Amino acid sequence: MKDERLRGKTAVVTGGRQGIGRAIALAFARAGADLVIVDIVFDDGKLDALAEEIKKIGRKCLSLQADISSKTQVEKMVKLAVKRFRKIDILVNCAGVWLPGQTLLECPEGNWDRVIDVNLKGTYLCCQAVGRVMAESKSGNIINMSSQVGLNPGTGAGAYSISKAGIIMLTRQLALELAGYNIRVNALAPGIVKTDFNRNIWDSPQAARQLSLEVPLGRLAEPEDIARAALFLASEESGYITGAVIPVDGGWQVSTKPRRE
Ligand SMILES: NC(=O)c1ccc[n+]([C@@H]2O[C@H](COP(=O)([O-])OP(=O)(O)OC[C@H]3O[C@@H](n4cnc5c(N)ncnc54)[C@H](O)[C@@H]3O)[C@@H](O)[C@H]2O)c1
């Protein structure tokens, strides 16, 4: 049966070039949404290749280069999206960075600034600029990307876990502020997902096996696991859910086994 859950909707996905953002953009397109895919990296051709894939599914797609930590670039991105599609129904804040292996005692100020600027401030800037558009149309749906280490600290997570915890409170605060505009705001908190983001920690079969032992469901996540949860939050199936943070972590939060990021 054809999936029509997002028929007629326009979705903006940041960090759409690869990994989780890419899987979400494709899942949304297959459910009938038109897409605006955004990334800071444009010149490797991956964003345009994804746009072509989305068009082959039969949906419209606009690909844009923007650094989400820049207010000017975010506002320009939103202007172009609205010019093309006249509205934004769904925003997925997926762009993010992780600078691995740093304790907070070691973390240089520049790394702290970069992680907080992209992950937390960037999510805020996109929520603000798109939220204003959604507020005008009295309807919208925002999905933010936290992490399992936004709920619990993780070895080597450093400033990253703090940025992801900030995203949780940003989500809850916005859910409260925007409910009156009929805008829902929720977050996903994925476990370890097999993407380029953290390839260094899961790439060898031995490392993947070891990490899987920490996950009650016994495997690491694929980007599509997160995309299915995002699709649920984007659709009317979750119509009475706002301000929620949904772990998509194979049970990592409830495990008592030794942990690391
Ligand atoms: N992979 C995991 O294990 C995992 C776990 C929990 C949460 N997450 C979160 O999920 C999101 C996506 O992660 P992923 O694994 O797909 O990573 P990824 O590195 O594969 O993709 C992230 C994308 O974001 C883009 N990006 C980075 N900085 C940007 C900026 N300033 N402006 C615009 N785009 C920017 C990158 O170019 C990249 O294409 C991130 O927010 C990450 O923190 C990932």
The ligand as an SDF file (V2000), in Angstrom:
LIG
                    3D

 44 48  0  0  0  0  0  0  0  0999 V2000
   25.6180    8.5450   14.3590 N   0  0  0  0  0  0  0  0  0  0  0  0
   25.2760    8.4240   15.6350 C   0  0  0  0  0  0  0  0  0  0  0  0
   25.6630    7.4600   16.3220 O   0  0  0  0  0  0  0  0  0  0  0  0
   24.4110    9.4450   16.2980 C   0  0  0  0  0  0  0  0  0  0  0  0
   23.8800    9.1270   17.5580 C   0  0  0  0  0  0  0  0  0  0  0  0
   23.0570   10.0530   18.1950 C   0  0  0  0  0  0  0  0  0  0  0  0
   22.7820   11.2690   17.5880 C   0  0  0  0  0  0  0  0  0  0  0  0
   23.3330   11.5540   16.3630 N   0  0  0  0  0  0  0  0  0  0  0  0
   23.0050   12.8510   15.7820 C   0  0  0  0  0  0  0  0  0  0  0  0
   22.3520   12.6710   14.5540 O   0  0  0  0  0  0  0  0  0  0  0  0
   22.6520   13.7480   13.6860 C   0  0  0  0  0  0  0  0  0  0  0  0
   23.1350   13.2150   12.3410 C   0  0  0  0  0  0  0  0  0  0  0  0
   24.2530   12.4070   12.5790 O   0  0  0  0  0  0  0  0  0  0  0  0
   24.8760   11.4450   11.4710 P   0  0  0  0  0  0  0  0  0  0  0  0
   25.3490   10.2510   12.1760 O   0  0  0  0  0  0  0  0  0  0  0  0
   23.9590   11.3170   10.3290 O   0  0  0  0  0  0  0  0  0  0  0  0
   26.1620   12.3230   11.0760 O   0  0  0  0  0  0  0  0  0  0  0  0
   26.8600   12.5960    9.6500 P   0  0  0  0  0  0  0  0  0  0  0  0
   28.1620   13.2020    9.9910 O   0  0  0  0  0  0  0  0  0  0  0  0
   26.8120   11.3760    8.8120 O   0  0  0  0  0  0  0  0  0  0  0  0
   25.9070   13.7170    9.0210 O   0  0  0  0  0  0  0  0  0  0  0  0
   25.8290   14.9930    9.5840 C   0  0  0  0  0  0  0  0  0  0  0  0
   25.6520   16.0010    8.4640 C   0  0  0  0  0  0  0  0  0  0  0  0
   25.5610   17.3020    9.0720 O   0  0  0  0  0  0  0  0  0  0  0  0
   26.2980   18.2010    8.2730 C   0  0  0  0  0  0  0  0  0  0  0  0
   26.7100   19.3640    9.0570 N   0  0  0  0  0  0  0  0  0  0  0  0
   27.6730   19.4230   10.0000 C   0  0  0  0  0  0  0  0  0  0  0  0
   27.7900   20.6740   10.4640 N   0  0  0  0  0  0  0  0  0  0  0  0
   26.8950   21.4320    9.8010 C   0  0  0  0  0  0  0  0  0  0  0  0
   26.5560   22.8060    9.8150 C   0  0  0  0  0  0  0  0  0  0  0  0
   27.1920   23.6700   10.6130 N   0  0  0  0  0  0  0  0  0  0  0  0
   25.5670   23.2510    8.9970 N   0  0  0  0  0  0  0  0  0  0  0  0
   24.9280   22.3910    8.1670 C   0  0  0  0  0  0  0  0  0  0  0  0
   25.2200   21.0760    8.0870 N   0  0  0  0  0  0  0  0  0  0  0  0
   26.1930   20.6010    8.8940 C   0  0  0  0  0  0  0  0  0  0  0  0
   27.5020   17.3810    7.8020 C   0  0  0  0  0  0  0  0  0  0  0  0
   28.1330   17.9640    6.6640 O   0  0  0  0  0  0  0  0  0  0  0  0
   26.8590   16.0460    7.5100 C   0  0  0  0  0  0  0  0  0  0  0  0
   26.4490   15.9320    6.1650 O   0  0  0  0  0  0  0  0  0  0  0  0
   23.6740   14.6100   14.4120 C   0  0  0  0  0  0  0  0  0  0  0  0
   23.0180   15.6920   15.0340 O   0  0  0  0  0  0  0  0  0  0  0  0
   24.2320   13.6770   15.4700 C   0  0  0  0  0  0  0  0  0  0  0  0
   24.6920   14.3820   16.6030 O   0  0  0  0  0  0  0  0  0  0  0  0
   24.1250   10.6670   15.7020 C   0  0  0  0  0  0  0  0  0  0  0  0
  1  2  1  0
  2  3  2  0
  2  4  1  0
  4  5  1  0
  4 44  2  0
  5  6  2  0
  6  7  1  0
  7  8  2  0
  8  9  1  0
  8 44  1  0
  9 10  1  0
  9 42  1  0
 10 11  1  0
 11 12  1  0
 11 40  1  0
 12 13  1  0
 13 14  1  0
 14 15  2  0
 14 16  1  0
 14 17  1  0
 17 18  1  0
 18 19  2  0
 18 20  1  0
 18 21  1  0
 21 22  1  0
 22 23  1  0
 23 24  1  0
 23 38  1  0
 24 25  1  0
 25 26  1  0
 25 36  1  0
 26 27  1  0
 26 35  1  0
 27 28  2  0
 28 29  1  0
 29 30  1  0
 29 35  2  0
 30 31  1  0
 30 32  2  0
 32 33  1  0
 33 34  2  0
 34 35  1  0
 36 37  1  0
 36 38  1  0
 38 39  1  0
 40 41  1  0
 40 42  1  0
 42 43  1  0
M  CHG  2   8   1  16  -1
M  END
$$$$
